[in-house]
């Protein structure tokens, strides 16, 4: 690129209190690095404070300063691997807590930097055969391609050898014993054996490595039955090949061996692809920032720097299709951006010079020049990532139950296989091995363990694409039990600004005349009340009267004639003398008796008064405007069978007006945070299952008390920290969409559990009875896992949700 230079992405590892000086070779390697950072065998890069900013943050726990790191675990293929990784970290010096999630392959680790180093913990995990990597490196295109290539090679070898073995085994299926000449019979057996060796030594290696890793730790993983089945089949068939007069001399199972290895690898490949479509949707959202960006230097040229080296105030050039690396101000004429992550809107928006763009949004047209205002975790995108990380590393109760029963179930599988082999050995020794292998392979509980997390993560990813963040996966199940929805009023059902509801005028004056008179004053102020009046008066502005003669032809009124009196209102000095005033009752010198004459609506709502030389002219009654989608959302919730309540700290009159517009009968007004908590607790004691929707800081306690809680994206951070779902757009229609998605999630989750449980329960007796050959067992195991994840994949898109074409195009450009 012209006029560009490159700044290396890695800094030297800075030794901390416990950290030794890095060796010269490593320091030189890091100092000369020009590509994305990778973790070497010593894992020292994980100790670099600059690198840790991507995956770690400090937190105070019981007076101690700890680090919480979220990393990816490379090498995990089944839920049983979680126990192995957790066992490698739990109890280590300096480790406070560890949680591993199988579906997302993430580990959440809380550790004390004063007692240990992250590189030491990574080495402990490395000794068990897994690797801890930062998510940006683990999810990089290069890394994923390398993993996919290796898996594809294993699958290709298994497929090629399976076809050849089946060809050489076909004569055994169509002939009777003794029909084939012994020489050719032995030749076919040897050919099958040689073709099976690469399947066992290369294609099956992931199963053996995982099983051996678990054995060294004294555990039984899900690859243990598969590995035992492969080895037993290969050893028995090898014995029958080289010793035809032995017990199994007339039977070999190389065709079953190669076939079920092919099916297992094919199922694992499809699982990884589908996992990228389900849990991977969260990964894509959380890792959408670019690794490099173009920073403007003092001479106006641009240099390519790592995202980690950005500082507030840097000027960047963001190309079309790239995501903005931080919250920034537009310096060019304009920028067309996609903010679907924050708002759920698929349509692009235009930001003009001086306006702000947010980190994680895509630049859709041309290069944009921006100045960085916030970076890292200070950005809104950083806060969203923190919320999503918490959800992606959480283990719902059903997942924890599946993890707990995985070990005992696998022991039961091994015992069942042993019983099947012993039973059939007494009847027909030639059938003992294939039946034992079929039991080992067919009953592996992979589908059962994947059924819950795959469904919940797919659903969370779909909602995230719409701008709805799931903070607790457990909330999906709880949301399906809700029968009551409680709304806060201000900022939730109503807009965060006041609107003009009514204009009361003195006799002889029309509403339009009053608005024209108020326009010169209201347009000169940014006060919310003035802006509400100005919005209504602006269409009449061209007909505004001359203040000195209200009946004269319209003229433009200079704004500098208006004086603003803080806390009171606005005063306009007339050209011919006298004043027009717009503001409080005190500013207009109105007494209490006059206010009572205005009617009950004035006493129950905020007002602004307009006075001229003749005295009081008009009263502008304000109100909070009900959100445009609130009536439809409340109506849909009632149609779905929910009881709807309105709980607010505002005045009774204001609350009742909103309730009447929305058709809400259950209303509590003037409620303090403590009173809100009492009301919700009383409803719960009556048996109500409550979903609370709020946005203010005073809603935090009641959000925490409710069974399920929703916070709007513009709400206070405390409110969002206490909620289960965060609706970025603030649209109440998304609440209805989330409820429907939760019901779909629970329905598909039940389908997955029924299928996986029924499959495993039925395959054991069928395999022991001899009705399931090993190759069919391998096919059934692969297809059951594929069916579970494929069914969960239906949740990865919301019904009727449009495909955001601009965002999709930008994402494709960024990947390339």
C-alpha positions in Angstrom: 0.0 0.0 0.0 1.3 3.4 -0.9 2.4 5.8 1.8 2.1 3.1 4.4 4.5 1.5 6.8 4.2 -1.5 9.1 4.5 -1.5 12.8 5.1 -4.9 14.4 2.1 -6.3 16.3 3.9 -7.8 19.2 5.8 -6.1 22.0 8.5 -7.6 24.1 7.1 -9.6 27.0 7.5 -7.4 30.1 8.7 -9.4 33.1 6.4 -9.1 36.0 7.0 -9.8 39.7 6.9 -13.6 39.2 8.0 -13.6 35.5 11.5 -14.6 34.5 13.4 -12.7 31.8 12.4 -14.2 28.4 15.2 -16.0 26.6 17.0 -14.2 23.9 15.5 -16.4 21.2 12.0 -15.7 22.3 12.6 -11.9 22.7 14.1 -11.8 19.3 11.2 -13.7 17.8 8.7 -11.4 19.4 10.6 -8.3 18.5 10.8 -9.3 14.8 7.2 -10.6 14.6 5.1 -9.2 11.8 2.0 -11.5 11.7 -0.7 -12.3 14.1 0.7 -13.5 17.5 0.8 -17.2 18.2 1.5 -19.0 21.4 4.8 -20.9 21.5 5.5 -24.0 23.5 6.4 -21.9 26.5 3.2 -19.9 26.4 5.1 -16.8 27.5 3.1 -14.6 25.2 0.1 -15.1 27.5 2.0 -13.2 30.2 2.4 -10.1 28.0 0.2 -7.3 29.6 -0.5 -5.9 26.1 -1.8 -9.2 24.9 -3.8 -9.8 28.1 -5.9 -6.8 27.4 -7.7 -8.9 24.7 -8.8 -11.7 27.0 -8.3 -10.6 30.7 -9.6 -7.9 33.0 -9.0 -7.2 36.7 -11.7 -7.6 39.4 -11.8 -7.2 43.1 -12.9 -10.3 45.1 -12.7 -10.3 48.9 -10.1 -7.6 49.0 -7.9 -9.3 46.4 -7.1 -8.1 42.9 -7.7 -11.1 40.6 -7.6 -11.5 36.9 -10.5 -13.1 35.0 -9.4 -14.6 31.6 -11.5 -16.1 28.9 -9.5 -18.4 26.6 -10.2 -21.0 24.0 -9.3 -24.6 24.6 -7.8 -26.2 21.5 -8.3 -30.0 21.2 -11.7 -30.3 22.8 -14.1 -32.5 20.8 -16.6 -33.8 23.4 -18.2 -32.7 26.6 -16.2 -35.2 28.7 -13.1 -33.1 27.8 -14.4 -30.3 30.1 -13.7 -32.4 33.2 -10.1 -33.1 32.0 -9.3 -29.4 31.5 -11.0 -28.4 34.7 -9.1 -31.0 36.6 -5.8 -29.8 35.1 -6.4 -26.3 36.5 -8.5 -26.7 39.6 -6.5 -26.7 42.8 -3.4 -25.2 41.2 -1.7 -22.4 43.2 -3.3 -19.1 42.4 -6.4 -20.5 40.7 -9.5 -19.3 42.4 -12.1 -20.8 40.0 -12.3 -22.5 36.6 -15.3 -23.2 34.3 -15.1 -24.9 31.0 -17.9 -24.9 28.4 -17.8 -27.8 25.9 -20.0 -26.3 23.2 -18.0 -23.1 22.9 -14.7 -24.6 23.9 -14.1 -21.7 26.3 -12.6 -21.6 29.7 -13.3 -18.9 32.2 -10.4 -18.7 34.7 -10.0 -16.5 37.8 -6.5 -16.4 39.0 -4.2 -14.4 41.3 -1.4 -12.8 39.4 0.6 -12.4 42.6 0.8 -16.2 43.0 1.0 -17.6 39.5 1.5 -16.8 35.8 -1.0 -17.6 33.1 1.8 -19.3 31.1 2.3 -21.8 34.0 -1.4 -22.6 34.0 -1.3 -23.0 30.2 1.6 -25.4 30.5 -0.4 -27.5 33.1 -3.2 -27.8 30.6 -0.7 -28.5 27.8 0.5 -31.5 29.6 -2.9 -33.1 29.3 -2.9 -32.6 25.5 -4.9 -29.4 25.2 -3.8 -25.9 24.5 -5.0 -22.6 25.8 -5.2 -19.8 23.2 -6.6 -16.3 23.1 -9.8 -16.3 21.1 -8.5 -14.0 18.4 -5.7 -16.5 17.6 -7.8 -19.6 18.1 -10.6 -18.3 15.9 -8.3 -16.9 13.2 -8.9 -18.0 9.7 -5.4 -19.5 9.4 -5.8 -21.6 12.5 -9.2 -22.8 11.6 -8.1 -23.7 8.1 -5.2 -25.8 9.5 -7.5 -27.7 11.8 -10.0 -28.3 9.0 -7.3 -29.4 6.6 -6.0 -32.0 9.0 -9.5 -33.3 9.8 -10.3 -33.5 6.0 -7.1 -35.5 5.4 -8.0 -38.0 8.1 -11.5 -38.2 6.6 -10.2 -38.6 3.1 -7.8 -41.5 4.1 -10.7 -43.2 6.0 -13.0 -42.8 3.0 -10.5 -44.0 0.4 -9.5 -47.0 2.4 -13.1 -47.8 3.3 -14.0 -48.0 -0.4 -11.1 -50.3 -1.2 -11.8 -52.5 1.8 -15.4 -52.9 0.8 -14.4 -53.8 -2.7 -12.0 -56.5 -1.4 -14.6 -57.7 1.2 -17.4 -58.1 -1.3 -16.4 -61.7 -2.3 -16.9 -62.8 1.3 -20.5 -61.5 1.2 -21.6 -63.3 -2.0 -19.8 -66.6 -1.5 -20.3 -69.5 0.8 -17.4 -70.6 3.1 -14.8 -72.6 1.2 -15.8 -71.4 -2.3 -12.9 -69.0 -2.5 -9.5 -70.6 -3.0 -7.4 -70.4 0.2 -4.7 -68.5 -1.6 -7.0 -65.8 -2.8 -8.8 -65.8 0.5 -5.6 -65.0 2.3 -4.6 -62.4 -0.3 -7.9 -60.6 0.1 -7.5 -60.6 3.9 -3.9 -59.2 3.6 -5.1 -56.5 1.3 -7.8 -55.5 3.8 -5.3 -55.5 6.6 -2.9 -53.2 4.8 -5.7 -50.8 3.9 -6.9 -50.7 7.5 -3.5 -49.9 9.0 -3.5 -46.2 7.8 -7.1 -45.9 9.1 -6.0 -47.1 12.5 -2.6 -45.3 12.6 -3.7 -42.0 11.1 -7.4 -41.4 10.8 -8.2 -42.9 14.2 -5.4 -41.0 16.0 -7.7 -38.3 17.6 -9.7 -40.9 19.3 -6.6 -42.7 20.7 -5.0 -39.4 21.8 -8.1 -38.3 23.7 -8.6 -41.7 25.3 -4.9 -42.0 26.4 -5.0 -38.4 27.8 -8.0 -39.4 29.9 -6.4 -42.6 31.1 -3.3 -40.8 32.3 -5.6 -38.6 34.4 -7.6 -41.6 35.7 -10.7 -40.6 33.8 -13.0 -42.2 31.2 -13.8 -39.9 28.3 -16.3 -40.3 25.5 -13.5 -41.4 23.1 -12.6 -44.3 25.4 -15.4 -46.7 24.1 -14.6 -45.8 20.5 -10.9 -46.3 20.9 -11.4 -49.7 22.6 -13.8 -50.7 19.9 -11.4 -49.8 17.1 -8.4 -51.5 18.8 -10.4 -54.7 19.7 -11.7 -54.9 16.1 -8.3 -54.3 14.5 -6.5 -56.7 16.8 -9.1 -59.5 16.5 -9.2 -59.1 12.7 -5.4 -59.0 12.5 -5.2 -62.3 14.5 -7.7 -63.8 12.1 -5.7 -62.6 9.1 -2.3 -64.0 10.3 -3.8 -67.1 12.0 -6.7 -68.4 10.0 -7.0 -71.5 12.1 -7.5 -69.5 15.3 -10.8 -68.8 17.1 -11.8 -66.0 14.7 -10.0 -67.5 11.7 -13.1 -67.5 9.5 -14.2 -63.9 10.3 -12.6 -60.5 9.8 -14.2 -57.1 10.4 -11.9 -54.7 8.5 -14.9 -53.4 6.5 -16.8 -52.6 9.7 -13.7 -51.0 11.3 -12.9 -48.7 8.4 -16.6 -47.9 7.8 -17.4 -46.8 11.4 -14.1 -44.8 11.6 -15.2 -43.0 8.4 -18.7 -42.4 9.9 -17.3 -41.1 13.2 -14.9 -38.7 11.5 -17.6 -37.6 9.1 -19.9 -36.9 12.0 -17.1 -35.0 13.8 -16.5 -32.9 10.7 -20.2 -32.1 10.3 -20.4 -31.3 14.1 -17.6 -28.8 13.8 -19.2 -27.1 10.8 -22.6 -26.9 12.5 -20.9 -25.7 15.7 -19.5 -22.8 13.7 -23.0 -22.1 12.6 -24.5 -22.2 16.1 -22.0 -21.3 18.8 -19.8 -19.8 16.1 -22.3 -17.1 15.5 -21.4 -15.7 18.9 -17.7 -16.1 18.1 -18.1 -14.1 14.9 -19.8 -11.2 16.7 -17.3 -11.1 19.5 -14.3 -11.2 17.1 -15.4 -8.8 14.4 -12.8 -6.1 15.2 -9.9 -6.0 12.7 -6.4 -7.1 13.8 -4.7 -4.2 12.0 -5.7 -0.7 11.1 -4.3 2.3 9.2 -3.2 5.2 11.5 -2.3 8.6 10.2 1.1 9.9 11.0 2.2 13.5 11.5 3.2 13.9 7.9 -0.2 12.8 6.7 0.9 9.3 5.5 -0.6 6.2 7.0 1.0 3.3 8.8 -0.4 -0.2 9.5 -0.5 -0.8 13.3 -1.9 -3.5 15.6 -5.2 -2.8 17.2 -3.5 -3.1 20.6 -1.3 0.0 19.8 -4.2 2.4 19.3 -4.6 5.3 21.7 -7.4 7.8 22.2 -7.0 10.6 19.7 -5.4 8.6 16.9 -6.7 9.3 13.4 -7.6 6.2 11.4 -8.6 5.4 7.9 -11.1 2.6 7.8 -11.7 0.9 4.4 -15.0 -0.3 3.1 -16.0 -3.6 4.6 -13.9 -3.1 7.7 -15.2 -2.7 11.3 -14.4 0.4 13.2 -11.9 -0.6 15.9 -13.2 1.9 18.5 -15.8 4.5 19.2 -14.8 7.4 17.0 -15.8 10.7 15.5 -16.2 11.1 11.8 -13.7 13.6 10.3 -14.7 13.2 6.7 -17.8 14.4 5.0 -19.8 11.3 5.9 -19.7 7.5 6.6 -22.3 4.9 5.8 -22.2 2.3 8.5 -24.1 -0.9 9.6 -24.9 -0.9 13.3 -27.0 -4.0 13.4 -25.1 -5.4 16.4 -26.3 -2.4 18.5 -29.7 -1.7 17.1 -30.8 -4.8 15.2 -31.5 -2.7 12.2 -30.4 -4.2 8.9 -30.6 -0.9 7.0 -27.4 1.2 6.9 -27.2 4.6 8.5 -25.3 7.7 7.5 -23.1 9.5 10.0 -22.0 13.1 9.0 -18.9 15.0 10.0 -18.7 15.4 13.7 -21.1 12.5 14.5 -20.0 9.4 16.2 -19.6 5.8 15.0 -19.3 2.9 17.4 -16.8 0.1 17.6 -17.8 -3.1 15.8 -20.0 -1.4 13.3 -19.1 -1.8 9.6 -18.0 0.9 7.2 -20.0 0.1 4.1 -19.0 2.7 1.5 -15.6 4.1 0.7 -12.8 4.9 3.1 -13.7 6.8 6.2 -11.5 9.1 8.3 -12.2 9.0 12.0 -10.7 10.0 15.3 -10.7 7.5 18.1 -12.6 8.5 21.2 -12.7 5.2 23.1 -11.0 1.8 22.7 -11.1 -1.6 24.2 -13.5 -2.4 27.1 -14.4 1.3 27.4 -16.4 1.1 24.1 -20.0 0.0 23.9 -18.8 -2.9 21.8 -16.5 -3.9 24.6 -19.4 -3.9 27.1 -21.4 -6.1 24.7 -18.6 -8.6 24.4 -18.3 -8.8 28.2 -22.1 -9.6 28.4 -21.8 -12.2 25.6 -18.7 -13.8 27.1 -20.6 -14.3 30.3 -23.4 -16.1 28.5 -21.1 -18.2 26.3 -19.2 -19.6 29.3 -22.3 -20.3 31.5 -23.4 -23.8 32.1 -27.1 -24.3 32.4 -28.3 -26.9 34.9 -29.1 -29.4 32.1 -25.6 -29.1 30.8 -24.1 -29.6 34.3 -26.3 -32.7 34.7 -25.1 -34.1 31.4 -21.5 -33.5 32.4 -22.1 -35.3 35.7 -23.7 -38.4 34.2 -21.3 -38.7 31.3 -18.6 -40.5 33.4 -20.9 -43.0 35.1 -22.7 -43.6 31.8 -19.5 -44.4 30.0 -18.6 -46.9 32.7 -22.0 -48.5 32.2 -21.3 -48.6 28.5 -18.0 -50.5 29.1 -19.7 -52.9 31.5 -22.5 -53.5 28.9 -20.0 -54.2 26.2 -18.2 -56.6 28.5 -21.4 -58.4 29.4 -22.3 -58.6 25.7 -18.9 -60.1 24.8 -19.1 -62.6 27.7 -22.7 -63.7 26.8 -22.1 -64.2 23.1 -18.7 -65.9 23.7 -20.7 -68.8 25.2 -23.1 -68.9 22.3 -20.9 -68.1 19.3 -17.3 -66.7 19.9 -17.2 -65.3 16.4 -20.0 -62.8 17.3 -18.5 -61.7 20.7 -16.2 -59.1 19.3 -18.5 -57.4 16.8 -21.3 -57.2 19.4 -19.0 -55.8 22.0 -17.7 -53.2 19.5 -21.2 -52.3 18.4 -22.2 -51.6 22.1 -19.1 -49.5 22.7 -19.6 -47.3 19.6 -23.4 -47.1 19.4 -24.0 -45.9 23.0 -21.5 -43.1 23.2 -23.5 -40.2 24.8 -22.2 -37.4 22.5 -25.7 -36.6 21.2 -27.1 -36.4 24.8 -24.3 -34.1 25.9 -24.6 -31.8 22.9 -28.3 -31.5 22.9 -28.7 -28.7 25.5 -25.7 -26.4 24.8 -26.1 -26.5 21.0 -29.7 -25.4 21.2 -29.2 -22.6 23.7 -26.1 -21.2 22.0 -27.7 -21.2 18.6 -30.7 -19.3 20.0 -28.4 -16.8 21.8 -26.4 -16.3 18.6 -29.6 -15.6 16.6 -30.8 -13.1 19.2 -27.4 -11.4 19.2 -27.6 -10.8 15.5 -30.9 -8.9 16.1 -29.3 -6.8 18.9 -30.7 -8.8 21.8 -27.9 -9.9 24.2 -28.4 -13.0 26.4 -26.6 -12.7 29.7 -27.8 -16.0 31.2 -28.6 -19.1 29.1 -30.7 -20.3 32.0 -33.2 -17.5 31.3 -34.5 -19.4 28.2 -36.0 -22.1 30.4 -37.2 -19.6 33.0 -38.8 -17.4 30.3 -41.0 -20.2 29.2 -42.6 -20.4 32.7 -43.4 -16.7 32.9 -47.1 -15.8 33.3 -46.8 -12.1 34.3 -44.9 -9.2 32.7 -44.2 -6.1 34.8 -43.2 -2.9 33.0 -41.5 0.2 34.3 -43.0 3.3 32.7 -40.5 6.1 32.2 -38.0 5.2 29.5 -39.5 1.8 29.0 -43.1 2.2 27.9 -42.6 5.9 27.2 -40.0 7.8 25.3 -37.0 9.3 27.0 -38.3 12.8 26.0 -41.4 14.8 26.7 -44.0 15.6 24.1 -46.7 18.3 23.8 -50.0 16.6 24.8 -52.4 19.6 25.0 -52.6 23.3 24.5 -55.0 25.4 26.7 -55.6 28.9 25.4 -57.4 32.0 26.7 -60.7 33.0 25.1 -60.2 34.5 21.6 -56.9 32.8 20.9 -56.5 29.7 18.7 -54.1 26.7 19.3 -52.2 27.5 16.1 -51.8 31.2 17.2 -50.4 30.2 20.5 -47.9 27.9 18.9 -46.8 30.6 16.5 -46.4 33.0 19.4 -44.3 30.4 21.3 -42.1 29.5 18.4 -39.5 32.4 18.7 -38.9 31.6 22.3 -39.0 27.8 22.2 -36.7 27.6 19.2 -34.0 29.5 21.1 -33.6 26.9 23.9 -32.4 23.3 24.1 -34.5 22.6 27.2 -36.6 19.4 26.7 -39.9 21.3 27.2 -38.9 24.0 24.8 -37.9 21.4 22.2 -41.2 19.6 22.6 -43.1 22.9 21.9 -40.7 23.8 19.0 -41.4 20.4 17.3 -45.1 21.2 17.2 -44.6 24.9 16.3 -42.0 24.4 13.6 -44.5 23.7 10.8 -46.2 27.0 11.6 -42.9 28.9 12.0 -43.2 30.6 8.6 -46.5 32.2 9.8 -45.1 33.4 13.1 -46.5 36.9 14.0 -44.7 40.1 14.7 -44.4 40.2 18.5 -45.3 43.9 18.5 -48.5 43.3 16.6 -49.9 39.7 16.7 -52.4 40.5 14.0 -49.8 41.7 11.5 -48.1 39.9 8.6 -45.5 37.3 9.6 -41.9 38.3 10.0 -38.7 36.5 11.1 -37.8 37.1 14.7 -34.1 37.5 15.7 -33.1 34.8 18.1 -30.7 37.0 20.0 -33.7 39.0 21.4 -34.6 36.0 23.6 -33.1 35.7 27.0 -33.1 32.4 28.9 -33.5 32.5 32.7 -32.2 29.2 34.1 -34.8 27.4 36.1 -37.6 29.7 35.1 -37.9 30.0 31.3 -37.5 32.3 28.3 -38.2 36.0 27.9 -38.5 37.9 24.6 -38.1 41.6 24.6 -40.6 43.2 22.2 -39.4 45.8 19.7 -42.1 48.2 20.8 -41.7 47.5 24.5 -43.1 44.8 26.8 -42.2 41.1 27.1 -43.4 37.7 26.0 -42.6 35.0 28.5 -42.5 31.2 28.2 -41.8 29.1 31.2 -42.9 28.4 34.8 -45.9 29.8 36.6 -43.6 32.0 38.7 -42.0 33.5 35.6 -45.5 34.4 34.2 -46.6 35.6 37.7 -49.5 33.1 37.8 -51.0 32.3 41.2 -52.4 29.0 42.5 -56.0 30.0 41.9 -55.3 30.6 38.2 -53.6 27.2 37.9 -56.6 25.4 39.4 -58.8 27.0 36.8 -56.8 25.2 34.1 -58.4 21.9 35.0 -57.2 18.6 36.6 -54.9 17.7 33.6 -52.6 20.7 34.4 -52.3 19.7 38.0 -51.3 16.1 37.1 -48.8 16.9 34.3 -45.7 19.2 33.8 -46.7 22.5 32.1 -45.1 25.5 30.4 -47.0 28.8 30.4 -47.0 31.6 27.8 -47.8 35.2 28.7 -47.9 38.4 26.7 -48.7 42.1 27.6 -52.3 41.1 28.2 -51.3 38.4 30.8 -51.7 34.6 30.5 -52.1 33.5 26.9 -51.7 29.7 26.8 -50.7 26.6 28.8 -48.7 23.9 27.2 -49.4 20.6 28.9 -46.5 18.1 28.6 -46.5 14.4 28.6 -44.2 11.5 28.0 -44.9 10.1 24.6 -45.7 6.4 24.6 -43.3 4.4 22.4 -44.6 3.7 19.0 -44.4 -0.1 19.3 -45.6 -0.2 22.9 -49.4 -0.7 22.2 -48.7 -3.5 19.8 -46.2 -5.2 22.1 -48.5 -5.1 25.1 -51.4 -6.4 23.0 -49.3 -9.3 21.7 -48.3 -10.2 25.3 -51.9 -10.2 26.4 -52.8 -12.4 23.4 -50.1 -14.8 24.4 -51.7 -15.2 27.8 -49.6 -12.9 30.0 -50.9 -10.7 32.7 -49.4 -7.2 32.2 -48.7 -4.8 35.1 -47.4 -1.2 35.2 -45.1 -0.4 38.1 -43.8 3.2 38.2 -42.5 5.8 40.6 -44.3 8.6 38.7 -47.5 10.4 39.7 -50.8 8.5 39.5 -52.3 10.7 36.8 -49.3 10.3 34.5 -49.2 6.6 35.1 -52.9 6.1 34.5 -52.8 8.0 31.2 -50.1 5.7 29.9 -52.0 2.6 31.2 -55.2 3.7 29.5 -53.4 4.2 26.1 -51.9 0.7 26.4 -54.9 -1.1 27.9 -53.1 -2.0 31.1 -55.4 -2.5 34.1 -53.0 -3.4 36.9 -51.2 -0.1 37.9 -49.0 0.9 40.8 -47.9 4.5 40.9 -45.6 6.5 43.2 -43.5 3.5 43.9 -40.0 3.8 45.4 -37.4 1.1 44.6 -38.3 -0.5 47.9 -42.0 -0.4 47.1 -41.4 -1.9 43.6 -39.6 -4.8 45.3 -42.5 -5.3 47.7 -45.0 -5.4 44.9 -43.0 -8.0 42.9 -42.4 -10.1 46.0 -46.1 -10.1 46.8 -47.0 -11.2 43.3 -44.4 -14.0 43.5 -45.9 -15.1 46.8 -49.2 -15.4 45.0 -47.6 -17.8 42.6 -46.8 -15.4 39.7 -43.8 -16.1 37.5 -42.5 -12.6 36.7 -40.6 -11.0 33.8 -39.5 -7.5 34.7 -38.8 -4.9 32.0 -36.9 -1.7 33.0 -34.2 0.7 32.1 -33.5 3.0 35.2 -30.9 2.5 37.9 -33.7 2.2 40.5 -34.9 -0.9 38.6 -31.8 -2.9 39.5 -33.2 -4.5 42.7 -36.5 -5.5 41.2 -34.8 -6.8 38.1 -32.6 -9.0 40.3 -35.7 -10.3 42.2 -37.8 -11.2 39.1 -37.5 -14.7 37.6 -36.5 -13.1 34.2 -35.5 -9.6 33.6 -35.1 -7.4 30.5 -33.1 -4.2 30.3 -33.2 -1.7 27.4 -30.0 -0.8 25.7 -30.1 2.8 26.6 -30.6 1.9 30.3 -28.1 2.4 33.2 -25.2 -0.1 33.3 -26.3 -1.3 36.7 -29.7 -2.2 35.2 -28.0 -4.2 32.5 -25.8 -6.0 34.9 -28.8 -7.3 36.8 -30.8 -8.4 33.7 -31.0 -11.6 31.8 -31.6 -10.0 28.4 -30.4 -6.7 27.1 -32.4 -5.2 24.2 -30.0 -3.0 22.4 -32.5 -1.2 20.2 -34.9 -0.5 23.0 -37.8 -1.7 20.9 -40.5 -3.5 23.0 -41.4 -5.7 20.0 -38.1 -7.5 20.6 -39.4 -8.6 24.0 -42.2 -10.5 22.2 -39.7 -11.9 19.8 -37.5 -13.1 22.7 -40.4 -14.9 24.4 -41.2 -16.7 21.1 -37.6 -17.6 20.6 -37.4 -19.0 24.2 -40.4 -21.2 23.5 -38.9 -22.4 20.3 -35.7 -23.1 22.1 -37.3 -25.2 24.8 -39.4 -27.1 22.2 -36.3 -28.0 20.2 -34.3 -28.7 23.4 -37.0 -31.2 24.5 -36.9 -32.8 21.0 -33.1 -33.2 21.2 -33.2 -34.7 24.7 -36.0 -37.1 23.7 -34.1 -38.2 20.6 -30.7 -38.5 22.3 -32.0 -40.3 25.4 -34.3 -42.6 23.3 -31.5 -43.4 20.9 -29.0 -44.4 23.7 -31.7 -46.3 25.6 -32.7 -48.4 22.5 -29.3 -49.1 21.1 -27.9 -51.0 24.1 -30.4 -53.9 23.9 -30.4 -53.9 20.1 -26.6 -54.1 20.0 -26.4 -56.7 22.7 -29.0 -58.8 20.8 -26.8 -58.7 17.8 -29.1 -56.6 15.5 -26.6 -53.7 15.2 -23.2 -54.4 13.4 -20.2 -52.2 14.2 -20.4 -50.2 11.0 -24.1 -49.4 11.6 -23.3 -48.5 15.2 -20.7 -46.0 14.0 -23.2 -44.5 11.5 -25.9 -44.3 14.1 -23.6 -42.5 16.6 -22.5 -40.0 13.9 -26.0 -39.4 12.7 -27.5 -38.9 16.1 -25.0 -36.1 17.0 -25.5 -34.6 13.5 -29.3 -34.7 14.0 -29.1 -33.0 17.4 -26.9 -30.2 16.2 -28.8 -29.9 12.9 -32.1 -29.6 14.8 -30.5 -26.9 17.1 -29.3 -25.1 14.0 -32.9 -24.2 13.2 -32.7 -21.8 16.1 -29.8 -19.9 14.5 -32.3 -17.7 12.6 -35.4 -16.0 13.9 -38.6 -16.5 11.9 -39.2 -13.6 9.6 -35.9 -12.0 10.4 -34.5 -10.3 7.2 -31.0 -11.1 6.2 -28.9 -7.9 6.7 -27.3 -7.8 3.2 -25.0 -4.8 3.9 -23.7 -6.4 7.0 -23.2 -9.7 5.4 -21.3 -8.2 2.5 -19.1 -6.2 4.9 -18.5 -9.3 7.0 -17.4 -11.2 3.9 -15.0 -8.5 2.9 -13.5 -8.4 6.4 -13.0 -12.2 6.3 -11.3 -12.1 3.0 
